[in-house]
């Protein structure tokens, strides 16, 4: 009897435990409020960061995340990086179906281990563990856990509970345990949910519950404006035997100074070569330009990521000998070449990218991913991007323009801002002249100048072969049956570069003929982005980092016998976001049209989104308008 009772109890406990698990991961248990705008829902995420000392830390993470639709499938992938200073262990990965029942488990053989290699990576000990199970129809749930251990570090992992846009959170926590170490914390959008431990363990704890998904919206500003984020940083750190601290930007820069020390020397033969190369001019800027272009022609960019090499550049002599290097090595090498003729420059680190989050200036720490060079001349400052073999001397482009960077010299680090390109230099100017045939086809030319930050839109194609350039033109112009008869490019390199494009073309399909009428497009190409999607509940601000202007002038020779029936009116539309003007004139068989669109930079409230959308929509409609001509009766 007792045995039967025990068996019954065990059975009931087993059923209860199994039922509880099924209920835990059943997708029906997710509140509807957390499904709104969500592609995935984090059911539970626990992260524990244990910092042993200034040289070691351990990270444990367990995450349960439900994938609601195909857009959320990227969150089902497990991918964690490691390198010479870190190891990953204890990986478990399980897939549950919509009812919370185990669908699959990742076997050890299914945990892939890849080198973090790309076409421009030459040496790297960066690797990652990767798991992606066979597809299962959403909704489904992923549960995984792992441990990483680091020996030597410069940065510490942070916490953003939602992982980004379109992800909601039921529960997420971040725990930091401190043993014989000191850190500092930067909290962003944290609402008094930090708890300091009491007792033998010093540390911190954060927890959030029921965070609704933030929808990704067009033209949003950086994520620090919207998400809960915790950024820890070590006060003292050690990497490959190099010790440093983040007490100030100066101190952080001193650590880099130690790494770079005595790595900017060249042999006597190279120094003499550079002296000979620049001896015909006494202008230091001209000398610097000659040296920069010499470096571009001699070297090529290859990423080098071996141990401390992720932060310490190859020596200038190695780059001079081998002819390649990463951003650190090429910047350091250029600095050494300039030094050979007495031109002082400063190694500079920057958070690069067309879309980037500005560094937190009041929080000295590692917030950088790229190196460039600064030449502080007496009345001017020149910035050099040393990884490009084609960039104009002194031109940064939108990859590193107008942001805080850290200058490094023998005195340590100092925050300064890179060059900002004013409105007046960022433009596209297009001028086209076409003859319209009786069948509606056109023949003619179109010439375009790209200046300032708009130079970036064409710079890649300036150095492509003729076949690729022609494919690019046909795709960009996007007119049926277009034939490019000839084309050419002129690349005017400078501090403010300008690229000129000349095209001769024809197409049998352009103006539309209907009965006795001829419909002529008022614009040869539409130079603005398409109308933004409708959104009546905008949550995030609108952000435009740079201003620019596009001007599109076109002349049409109208076929003989046609007279105007409808000519669109002139337009002048001004808003806080920019302006649009259209001037149209017809005289003696020639239709002349000039459209000008300007986008202003700035950050605008979410409530102004529909006004911006209306501005763009109306402008887009104007670009798509037609002038109508009717054939006179004989």
N, C-alpha and C positions, 0 to 999 in steps of 0.2 A: 504493500500500500504506500509506504513511504517512497519507494522507488518510482511508482507511478506519479506520485505527487511532484517529486523532483523533476521528472521528465516533462510533466505538464507545465511546471513553472519555467523551465528552460525554454520550452516551445513558445510559451506566451511572451517571454522576454525577447526571443528571437524575432517573433512576428512583430512585436512592438517596435524593436530596433529597426527592422527592415522597413516597416511602414513609416517610421519617423524619417528615415533617409529618403524614401520616395517622396514624402511630403516636403522635405527640405528643398529639394531641387526640382520639384514640379513647377513648370513654367506658369501654371494657372495661379500660383500663389503671389506672383509679382503684381503689386498694385497698379491699376490703370494709370494713375497719376505719374508713375515712373516709366511708363511705356511711351508717353507722349514725347515726340521728337527724338526718341531713342532708337539706335540701331543695336545697342547692347545694354545689358544691365549688370553691374557688378553686384553680385549677391553678398559676397563677403571677401574682404581683402585684408590680410594682416601682414604687416611688415615690421620686422625687428632688426634694427641696426645696432650691433654691439661693437663699440670702438675700444679696442684693447689698449692701444697706446698711439703715439704719433706715427707709427709705422704699420699698424695692423687694424683691420676691421672685418667683421663678419655680417653678412646680410642674409636673413631668412625671410622668405615670402611664401605665402599661400594665397591663391586667388581662385574664386569661383565666379564665373561670368557667364551669363546667358546671352546667346546670340539670337536676336529677334528676327533678323532678315539677312539677305545676302550682303547688304552694305556693311553689316557688322562682322562678316566672316574674318576680316583682318585681325580681329581681337581674339580669334580662336587659335592663332599661331603662337607657339612658344618660341622665343628667340632671345637668348642672353649671350652677351659678349664676355670674353675673357682674354687675357694676354699673359705676358711673362710674369706679371705681378699678381695674378689672380687665378683661382680655380673654381670650377662649378661641380657640385656633387648633389646627391639626394634628389634627383629629378624624378617626379611622378606626374603622370599626365593621364587624365581619365575623361571620357566623353559620356554624357548622359543624354537620353532622349527627352522629349518634351514632358514626359510623365515622371522624370527623375530616375529612370531605370538605367543601369550601366549599359552603354552601347558598345564601348571599346576602351581598351587600355593600351597605352604606348609601351611596347616592349623595348628593352635596351637596344636592340638592333635597329629600332625605328628612331632613335635619338641621333640625328645627324650631326656631324661635326665638320664645319666648313671653315676655310680660311677666309678672312675678310679681305678679299682680293678684288680689284677692279682693273680696268684697262690701263690706268695710270699708276697702279701700285707696283713697285718693283720689289721691295723687301717689306715684309710685315709679319709680326708674330701675333697680330690681332686675329682672334678666331671667334666663332659663335656656335652654340648649341641650338638645334632647330628641330621642332616637331610640328608637323601639319598632318592631321589624320584625314582619311578619306571623307568625302563630303557626306553630310547628313542634312536632310531638309530642315531648315529652321522652323520653329525654335528648338534649340538644344543648348546644353550647358557644358562648359569646360571647367575642369578643376585641375589645377597644377600647383606644385610646390618645388622649391629648390633652395640650395644654399650656395652662396659665393663667399670665398675667403680671399682677402687682399693682403699682401705683404708689400708695403710701399704704396703710397697714394698721394695725390695732389688735390683731389676733389672727393666729396662724399655724395652718395645717392640721396636724392630728395624725394618729395612726395607730392603728387597731384592726384587726389582720390578718384577723379572721374576719368583720368587718362586722356582727356581731350573732349572735343565736340561730339554731340549725339550719343553720349554715354551717361546713364543715370547710375546712382549708387544707393544700395540699401544700407550697407555698412562698410566702412573702411577705417583702418587704424594704422598709425605709425608710431613706433616706440623706439626711442634712442636710449641705449644703456652706455654709460660712460665709466670706463675703468682706466684710471691714470691718464686721462686725456682731457683736453679742453676744446670746446667747439663754440661757434657762434651761430645764431639762427636768424634767418630772414623769413618772417611770416607775411604772406600776402592773402588778403581776404579770409583771414582766420578770425572767427567770432568767439573769442574767449573760451576755447575748448582745449587749451593746453593745461596739462597737469604736471607739476614738478613732483617727482618721486620723493617719498619720505622713507628713510631707513638706510640700509647699507648701500643701495644702488642709487647713484646720482644719474639723472637723465630727464627725459621729456616724454610726453605722451599726447597724441592728438587722436581724436575720433570724430567721424562725421556719420550721420545717418540721414537717409531719405533725401539725397541730393537729386534734384530734377535735372534732366539732360538739357544742356545748352545747345541750341540748334546752330549749326555752322551757317553763317550768313555772309553774303558777298561784301567785300570791302571792310571786313572787321579789322580792328586794330589788334595789338599784341595780346596774347592770352593772359598776361598778368592783370589785365583789366577785369577779367570775368571769373577766373577759376581760383579755388582754394589751392594754395601752393605753400609748401614749406621747403626752404633751401638751407640745409646745414652746410657749414664750411669749417675746416680745421683751423684753429688758431696757430698751431704748429704742425708741420708735416715733414715727411721724409720720403724721397723717391730715389732709389738706386744709390743711397748713401749721401745724397744732396739734401741737406736740411734747410728749411725755410719757414716763414711765418706770414700771416695775412693781417698783421696789426695795422698796416697801411698799404696803400698802393706803392709807396716808395719801397717798403720792405718786400712786398711780393715781387717787385721789379728787381730787387737786389738778388733774389734767388735765381732769376733768369740771367742776371749779369754773371753770376758764378758759373752757370751752365755754358755761357757763350765765351767765357774768358779764354784769350789766346787762340781763338778759332778764326780770327780775321787776318791771319798773316799769309803772305804770298811769297813765292821764291823770287829771287832777284831778276830772273829772266822775264817773268810775267810783269813785274813792276816796270821794268824798262820798256816792255812792249806797250804798256798803257801810257807811259810818258811820251813815247814816240807818236802814239796814235792821237794824242791831244795837244801836241806841242804847237800846232799852227794857230791856236786860239788861246786868248787869256780870259775869255768869258767863262766863269765857273759853271753857268747853266749849260752853255754849249759843250763844255767838257763832259758834264754829267750826262747830257743827251747822247754823246758819242759812246761813252762807257756803257750806258744802259742798252743801247742798240748792239754793242759788241757782246754784252752778256746774253741778249736775246738770241743772237745768231750762233753763239758758241754752245749754249746749254739747252736742255729740255727738261720739262717738269716730270718728275716721277715721285710718287709718295714713298717715303721711307719711314716705316713704323716698327722699329726693333728696340724693345726695352725703353731706355731713357731717350732713344732716338725719336720718340714721339714728341719730345720737348727740346732736346739738344740738337742743334744743327750739325751736319757734317762740316768739317773744317773747310775753309776757303781753298786750301791747297788740294783737298780731295775733289772738290767740285771742279776746280781748274783742270785737274788731271783727267777726271772721268767724264765731265761734260753733262752731268745730270744732278738733280737734287730736288728736294721738296720745297715748300714755301719758306721754311726756316733756313734751309741751306742756301737757296738762291738769293734770299734777302741778305743773308750774312756775307755771301760771296760778292754781291754787288757793293755792299758796304766796304769790303776789303779793296775792291777795284777803285772805288772813289777815294778811299784813304791814300792810295798810291800816288794821287796827284793833289793831295791836301784838301780834299772836299769832305767835310764832316757830314755824316748821316747817322740816323738813329733807327735801330731795330725796333719794330713796332708790332704789337699783337692786337688782333681785332676779332670781333664776332662778325664774320662775313656771311653774306647771303642776300638775295634780292628781298626775301621776307625774313626778318630777324626780330628777336625780342631785344630791345635796348638793354644794355648792361645796367645793373643796379649800382649806381656810382657810390652810394654810401655804404656799400658792402664789399670791401676789398676781398677778392677771391678769384679763382679761376673761372672766368666767364668767356673764354676766347677759343677760337678754332682755326685761326689763320695768322700768317705773318706777312707784313708788307714793310716798306722802307720810307722813312721821312727825311727830307733834305731841308733843314731849316736855314734857308738863305736869309740874308740881312733884311731884305724888304719883301720877301715872298717865301712861301713854303711849297715845296714840290713833293708829291706823293708818288711812289713807284710800286706798281704791281709786278713783282718779279717772276711770277709763274707763267706769264703769257709771252709767247714768242712774237706776238703781233700787236699787243696793246701800244697805243701811242705814248710817247714819253710824257709823264705827268698826268695821265688820265686814269682815274680809278673806275668810273662807271658805277652803276647802282649796286654792284657787288660789295663795295666797301665805302661808299660815299656818305657824308653827313651823319657820322655817328661817333660816339666816344671810343677812343682807343688808348692803349697804354704804351707810351714811349719808354724805351729802355736805354739807359746809358750807365756810366760808371757810378752815378749817384743813386741809381735805383729806378723806380717807375714813376711816371707822371701821366695823369689823364689829360688828353687834349681831344679836339674834334677834327675829323678829316674834312676835306673840301666839300662844300655844298655848292651845287650847280644852280645858279639863279634862273628864274623863269625865262628870261630873255634868250638864253642859249639852248634851251630844250625845245626843239621844234622839228616838224616835218613840213617842208614846203614842196608842193607838187605843182607843176605847170604842164598842161597837156594841150596839144593842137591836133584836131581831127577833121578829116573830110568825110562827111556822111554820103554814102552812095545811094543810088535810087532804090536798091534792095534793102537798105537799112544797115548795111555793113559799114565799117569805118576803117580808115587808114590814117596813120599819123604817128606822132611821137609823144612820149611822156617822160619828163625829167623831174627827178626828186632829189632833194637835199635832206640828209638826216644829220642833226646837230646835237651836241651835248649828250644828255642821257638817252635821247632817241637814236643816237649812233649805235647803242647796244642792240637795237632791233635788226640792224643790217650787218654789224661787224663780223659775225660768224661767216656770212656768205661772201664777204669780200675776199676770203682766202680759200674758197672752194673752187673746184674745177668748173669748167664752162658748162658741163652737162648738169651738175647739181645746181648751179646758179640758174640755169634755164628752167629746171623743174620747180625751183623755189618761186620764180617769177610767175609761172603759169598758175601755180597753186594760190599765190597771194592775190593776183588780179582776179582770178576765178570768173572768167567770162567764157561762155561756151564757144568752142571752135577757135579760140584765140591762137594766132600764130605770131611768135616772136621772130621778127625778121633779123634784128640785130640788137645787141645791148652792150653796155660797157659800164665800168665802175672807175671812179677816181677817189682814192683814199687820201684825204688831206689830214695827215696826222698832226696833232697839236695838243696843247693843254686843253683846248676845247676842240675836239675833232669834228670834221664834217666829211661825210661820205656822199658822193654824187652818183646818181644812177641815171643812165640815159637808155631809153628803150624805143625802138622802132617796131611797130606792130600793125597787124590787121586782123579783122574777123568779119565773116559774113553775117554774123548775128549780133546785133547791138541795139539799134533803134528799132522800135516795133512799128510795122505798117498795118493799118486796119482800114480797109476801104480806101478813102482818099486822105486819110490822116497819118501823120508821122509823129510818133511819141519818142521824145529824146530825153534820156536820163539827165538830170541836172548835175549829177556828180559821176565822174568816171570811176572812182572807188569810194567806199565808205570808210572813213578813217577813225571812227569811234567804235567803242565796244558795243556789242548788241545790248538791247534793252534789258535791264536787270529783271530778275524774276519778281513776281508779285509777292508782297509780304506785308500784310496789314497788322502784324503783331511783332514788329521788329524789336529786338531786345538789345543788340549790340550797337555801339557807335559806328559811324562810317569814318574810314581813315584813308586819306590819299597822301602818300609820302612825298611826292614831287609834283610840281606844276609843269605843264607842257602846252604847246600850241600846235595845231595842225592847220595848214592852209592848203586848199585845193582849188586851183584855178584851171578852168578848161574853156577852150574855144572850139566851137563847132561850125564848120562851113555847111550850111543847110543846102540841100539839093535845089537847083533852080525850079521855079514853078510853085514852091511852097511858101505860104505866108503864115504869120503867127495867128493862132486861134486862142491859145491860152499860154500866158507866160506867168510863172509863179511870182508872187510878190516878194519884194525885198523884206528881209527879216533882221531884227535886232532883238536878241533875247538875253537878258542879263539875270544871273542868279548868284547866290552866295557860293555856288559850286563852280562857277565859271560862266562863260558866255558863248553864244553862237550867233554869227552874222551870215547873211546871204545877200549878195548883190548880183542882180541879173540884168543884163541889157542886150537888146537886139538891134542891129543896125546893118543894113545893106547885105543881108544874107549871112551874117555872122552872129551867132549866139555866144555871149560871154557870161560866164558864171564864176563867182568867187565865193567859196565857203570858208569860214574860219571858225574853228572850235578851240576853246581853251578850257582845260581842266585845272582848277585851283587846288593847291595842296591844303591840308588841314584835317582836323578831326571835327566831325559834326554829330549832333545828337541823334539817337535812334529815331526820334520823332520826325526828323527831317527826311527820312528815307524815301517816303512816297513822293516828296517834292523833287528829290534827286531823280527818282525813277521817271517822273513826268518830264523833267528836263531832258533826260537822255532819250526817252521814247519820242518826244516831239521832234528832237533834233534828228533822230534816226529816220523818222517819217519824212523830214525835209530832204535828207540826203537821197531818199528813195523816190522823190517826186519827179514829175515829167513836165517838160514843155511840150505843147501840142501845136503842130503845124498842119495846115490843110492845103491840099493842092488846088490851085486856081483852075477854074474852067477855062478852056481855050476859047 
